[in-house]
Amino acid sequence: MRGHYFKSDYVKHLPLVAGAMIDSHVTAEYWNNRTRERMRIKMPETYVVHLGNSKELMEVAEDSVAKRVLREHVRESLGVRNEDLLFAIINSVSRGKGQDLFLHAFYESLQLIQEKKLQVPPIHAIVVGSDMSAQTKFETELRNFVTSKKIQDRVHFVNKTLTVAPFLAAIDVLVQNSQARGECFGRITIEAMAFQLPVLGTAAGGTTEIVVNGTTGLLHQVGKEGVTPLANNIVKLATHVERRLTMGKRGYQRVKERFLEHHMARRISAVLKEVLRKSKSRAHSNML
């Protein structure tokens, strides 16, 4: 939903298009509103097609031996024990993805655990998507925060990668903390659910169409207002093992029911048939 998608050269031909497939209801609504109100362009009929996990990813997610090997390897490379709890945010590092607010919430959760003397395994935060070679101001800001709070032993930065399965096998909870309008859809969310991971996500964008609040994960507000609720949710999942595991299992079941590649393929097929049917109907009407 980035602004540059709405450049006139990109959208001027939309009225001539027979139909548009968009990956979430909230994104479809945003496109319809923005093109109509700001650009005075009429969107073609839109069809929502949620993304689906690939067969290859599901094979890894459902292979207990492969997951155990990946889990051990990643945790060893991070210096994290098997019994420790890992909360990960897996996304390109940028302010819009909310890594800064996640780290503030993580630090707050550490304080809550200490203040309440809660008996939980050591918790760690992993930021996957880092790129220190770019030396961005935001990345430096994240690392400076970690240093200032003296939590370097609890926060781990990992370079950006397209291979996410090893990290999904290694962690215990995914944090999807995208800000403003949230994710258009959020493929990493359904990938995490395939690995039976509960999701702590912002109540915005496509995340609200994937995560069932209280069932497959917990949602919190965007912005600074969401920091304390996210911290509380981190503590909830750290202290309630059964709840965490049950949410993960329910998320996996939701993926099996809605978010596989063949679900997406069937939906695309149905959309194409519908667009073709309407096109033929219009052509027939014009001939009369």
C-alpha positions as CSV (number, residue, x, y, z in Angstrom):
1,M,0.0,0.0,0.0
2,R,2.9,2.3,-0.6
3,G,2.2,5.7,-2.1
4,H,4.3,5.2,-5.2
5,Y,2.0,2.5,-6.4
6,F,-0.5,5.2,-7.2
7,K,1.6,7.1,-9.7
8,S,-0.5,8.1,-12.7
9,D,1.5,6.0,-15.1
10,Y,0.8,2.9,-13.0
11,V,-3.0,3.4,-12.5
12,K,-4.3,5.3,-15.5
13,H,-5.2,2.2,-17.4
14,L,-7.1,0.6,-14.5
15,P,-10.6,1.6,-15.9
16,L,-9.8,-0.6,-19.0
17,V,-9.0,-3.6,-16.9
18,A,-11.6,-6.4,-16.7
19,G,-10.8,-7.2,-13.0
20,A,-8.2,-6.8,-10.3
21,M,-7.0,-9.5,-7.9
22,I,-5.9,-8.1,-4.5
23,D,-4.6,-10.1,-1.6
24,S,-6.8,-8.8,1.2
25,H,-10.2,-7.2,1.8
26,V,-8.6,-4.2,3.6
27,T,-6.2,-3.6,0.7
28,A,-9.0,-3.9,-1.8
29,E,-11.0,-1.3,0.1
30,Y,-8.0,1.0,0.3
31,W,-7.4,0.8,-3.4
32,N,-11.0,1.5,-4.2
33,N,-11.2,4.5,-1.9
34,R,-7.9,6.0,-2.9
35,T,-8.4,5.7,-6.6
36,R,-11.9,7.1,-6.4
37,E,-11.4,9.9,-3.9
38,R,-7.9,11.2,-4.7
39,M,-7.4,10.3,-8.4
40,R,-11.0,10.3,-9.7
41,I,-10.3,6.9,-11.3
42,K,-12.8,4.1,-11.2
43,M,-11.3,0.8,-10.1
44,P,-12.3,-2.3,-12.1
45,E,-14.2,-4.9,-10.1
46,T,-11.9,-6.3,-7.4
47,Y,-11.6,-9.8,-6.2
48,V,-9.8,-10.8,-3.1
49,V,-7.4,-13.7,-3.4
50,H,-5.5,-14.5,-0.2
51,L,-2.0,-15.9,-0.6
52,G,-1.2,-19.5,0.2
53,N,1.8,-21.4,1.5
54,S,3.8,-23.4,-1.0
55,K,4.0,-27.2,-0.9
56,E,7.8,-26.9,-0.3
57,L,7.3,-24.8,2.9
58,M,4.6,-27.1,4.2
59,E,6.8,-30.1,3.8
60,V,9.4,-28.6,6.0
61,A,6.8,-27.3,8.5
62,E,5.3,-30.8,8.8
63,D,8.6,-32.6,9.1
64,S,9.4,-32.9,12.8
65,V,12.9,-34.2,12.2
66,A,13.8,-31.4,9.8
67,K,12.4,-28.8,12.2
68,R,14.4,-30.2,15.1
69,V,17.6,-30.1,13.2
70,L,17.0,-26.5,12.0
71,R,16.0,-25.4,15.5
72,E,19.1,-26.8,17.0
73,H,21.3,-25.2,14.3
74,V,19.9,-21.7,14.5
75,R,19.8,-21.6,18.2
76,E,23.3,-22.8,18.5
77,S,24.4,-20.0,16.0
78,L,22.6,-17.5,18.2
79,G,23.9,-18.8,21.5
80,V,20.4,-19.6,22.7
81,R,19.5,-22.7,24.7
82,N,16.7,-25.1,23.6
83,E,14.6,-24.2,26.6
84,D,14.8,-20.4,26.1
85,L,11.8,-18.6,24.5
86,L,12.4,-16.8,21.2
87,F,10.1,-14.0,20.0
88,A,11.0,-13.0,16.4
89,I,10.1,-10.2,14.0
90,I,10.9,-11.3,10.5
91,N,10.7,-8.4,8.0
92,S,12.8,-5.9,6.2
93,V,14.1,-3.4,8.9
94,S,12.2,-0.2,8.5
95,R,10.2,2.1,10.7
96,G,7.0,1.0,9.0
97,K,7.6,-2.6,10.0
98,G,7.8,-1.6,13.7
99,Q,11.0,-3.1,14.9
100,D,11.6,-0.2,17.2
101,L,8.3,-0.5,18.9
102,F,8.8,-4.3,19.2
103,L,12.1,-3.8,21.0
104,H,10.5,-1.2,23.3
105,A,7.8,-3.8,24.1
106,F,10.3,-6.5,24.6
107,Y,12.3,-4.4,27.1
108,E,9.1,-3.6,28.9
109,S,8.2,-7.3,29.1
110,L,11.6,-8.1,30.6
111,Q,10.9,-5.5,33.3
112,L,7.4,-6.9,34.0
113,I,8.8,-10.4,34.4
114,Q,11.5,-9.1,36.8
115,E,9.0,-6.9,38.8
116,K,6.5,-9.6,39.2
117,K,9.1,-12.3,39.8
118,L,7.5,-14.5,37.2
119,Q,9.0,-18.0,36.8
120,V,9.6,-18.2,33.0
121,P,12.5,-19.4,30.9
122,P,14.8,-16.6,29.6
123,I,13.2,-14.8,26.7
124,H,15.0,-13.5,23.7
125,A,14.1,-11.2,20.8
126,I,15.3,-11.8,17.2
127,V,15.2,-9.2,14.5
128,V,15.5,-11.0,11.2
129,G,15.9,-8.6,8.3
130,S,18.9,-6.6,9.5
131,D,21.3,-4.9,7.1
132,M,24.2,-3.1,8.8
133,S,26.0,-2.8,5.5
134,A,23.4,-0.2,4.6
135,Q,24.1,1.7,7.8
136,T,20.7,3.3,8.0
137,K,19.8,5.7,10.7
138,F,16.9,3.5,11.8
139,E,19.1,0.3,12.1
140,T,21.6,2.3,14.1
141,E,18.8,3.6,16.3
142,L,17.7,0.0,17.0
143,R,21.1,-1.2,18.0
144,N,21.7,1.9,20.2
145,F,18.5,1.2,22.0
146,V,19.6,-2.3,22.8
147,T,23.0,-1.1,24.0
148,S,21.5,1.6,26.1
149,K,19.2,-0.8,27.9
150,K,22.0,-3.3,28.3
151,I,20.0,-6.2,26.7
152,Q,22.6,-7.2,24.1
153,D,22.5,-10.8,25.5
154,R,18.7,-11.0,24.9
155,V,18.4,-9.3,21.5
156,H,19.8,-10.8,18.3
157,F,20.1,-9.2,14.9
158,V,20.1,-11.4,11.8
159,N,20.8,-10.3,8.3
160,K,17.9,-10.2,5.8
161,T,17.3,-13.5,4.1
162,L,14.8,-15.1,1.7
163,T,15.2,-18.4,3.6
164,V,12.9,-18.0,6.6
165,A,12.1,-21.7,7.3
166,P,15.1,-22.2,9.6
167,F,14.1,-19.3,11.8
168,L,10.5,-20.3,11.9
169,A,11.6,-23.7,13.1
170,A,13.8,-22.1,15.8
171,I,11.5,-19.6,17.3
172,D,8.4,-19.9,19.6
173,V,6.4,-16.8,18.7
174,L,6.2,-14.6,15.6
175,V,5.7,-10.8,16.1
176,Q,4.1,-9.1,13.1
177,N,4.3,-5.4,14.1
178,S,3.7,-3.5,10.9
179,Q,2.5,0.0,11.5
180,A,0.0,2.6,10.0
181,R,-2.3,0.6,7.7
182,G,-0.4,-2.6,8.5
183,E,0.6,-5.4,6.0
184,C,-1.2,-5.6,2.7
185,F,-1.5,-9.3,3.5
186,G,1.6,-10.7,5.4
187,R,2.9,-13.9,3.9
188,I,5.3,-14.4,6.9
189,T,2.2,-14.7,9.1
190,I,0.7,-17.7,7.3
191,E,4.2,-19.2,7.1
192,A,4.7,-18.9,10.8
193,M,1.2,-20.4,11.5
194,A,2.2,-23.4,9.3
195,F,5.0,-24.0,11.8
196,Q,2.4,-24.0,14.6
197,L,3.6,-20.6,15.9
198,P,1.2,-18.2,17.6
199,V,1.3,-14.6,16.2
200,L,1.4,-11.4,18.1
201,G,0.3,-8.8,15.5
202,T,-1.0,-5.3,15.0
203,A,-4.8,-5.0,14.6
204,A,-4.3,-3.5,11.1
205,G,-4.2,-4.5,7.4
206,G,-4.2,-8.1,6.3
207,T,-3.1,-9.4,9.7
208,T,-6.7,-9.0,10.9
209,E,-7.9,-11.4,8.1
210,I,-5.3,-14.0,9.1
211,V,-5.0,-14.0,12.9
212,V,-8.0,-14.8,14.9
213,N,-7.5,-12.7,18.1
214,G,-7.4,-14.9,21.2
215,T,-7.5,-18.1,19.1
216,T,-4.4,-18.2,16.8
217,G,-2.7,-15.2,18.3
218,L,-3.1,-11.9,20.1
219,L,-3.6,-8.5,18.4
220,H,-2.5,-5.0,19.7
221,Q,-2.9,-1.4,18.5
222,V,-0.5,0.2,16.1
223,G,1.7,3.0,17.2
224,K,3.1,3.8,20.6
225,E,-0.2,2.9,22.2
226,G,0.5,-0.7,21.2
227,V,3.8,-1.0,23.0
228,T,2.4,-1.9,26.5
229,P,-0.3,-4.2,25.2
230,L,2.4,-6.0,23.1
231,A,4.6,-6.3,26.2
232,N,1.7,-7.8,28.1
233,N,1.0,-10.2,25.3
234,I,4.6,-11.3,25.3
235,V,4.4,-12.0,29.0
236,K,1.1,-13.9,28.6
237,L,2.6,-16.3,26.0
238,A,5.8,-16.6,28.0
239,T,4.0,-17.6,31.2
240,H,1.2,-19.8,29.7
241,V,2.8,-22.7,27.9
242,E,-0.4,-24.5,27.0
243,R,-2.1,-21.4,25.7
244,R,0.9,-20.7,23.5
245,L,1.0,-24.3,22.1
246,T,-2.8,-24.4,21.6
247,M,-2.7,-21.1,19.7
248,G,0.0,-22.5,17.5
249,K,-2.0,-25.7,16.7
250,R,-5.1,-23.7,15.9
251,G,-3.1,-21.4,13.6
252,Y,-1.8,-24.5,11.8
253,Q,-5.3,-25.8,11.3
254,R,-6.4,-22.4,10.0
255,V,-3.6,-22.5,7.4
256,K,-4.7,-26.0,6.3
257,E,-8.2,-24.8,5.9
258,R,-7.6,-21.5,4.1
259,F,-4.0,-20.6,3.3
260,L,-2.4,-23.2,1.1
261,E,-1.3,-22.9,-2.5
262,H,-4.2,-24.9,-3.8
263,H,-6.7,-22.6,-2.1
264,M,-5.1,-19.7,-3.8
265,A,-5.1,-21.5,-7.2
266,R,-8.7,-22.4,-6.9
267,R,-9.7,-18.8,-6.1
268,I,-7.7,-17.5,-9.0
269,S,-9.4,-20.0,-11.3
270,A,-12.8,-18.9,-10.0
271,V,-12.0,-15.2,-10.5
272,L,-10.8,-15.8,-14.1
273,K,-13.9,-17.8,-14.9
274,E,-16.1,-15.0,-13.4
275,V,-14.3,-12.3,-15.3
276,L,-14.5,-14.2,-18.6
277,R,-18.2,-14.9,-18.0
278,K,-19.0,-11.2,-17.4
279,S,-16.9,-10.2,-20.4
280,K,-18.8,-12.5,-22.7
281,S,-22.1,-11.3,-21.2
282,R,-21.2,-7.7,-21.9
283,A,-20.1,-8.5,-25.4
284,H,-23.3,-10.3,-26.1
285,S,-25.4,-7.4,-24.8
286,N,-23.5,-4.9,-27.0
287,M,-24.3,-7.0,-30.1
288,L,-28.1,-6.8,-29.4
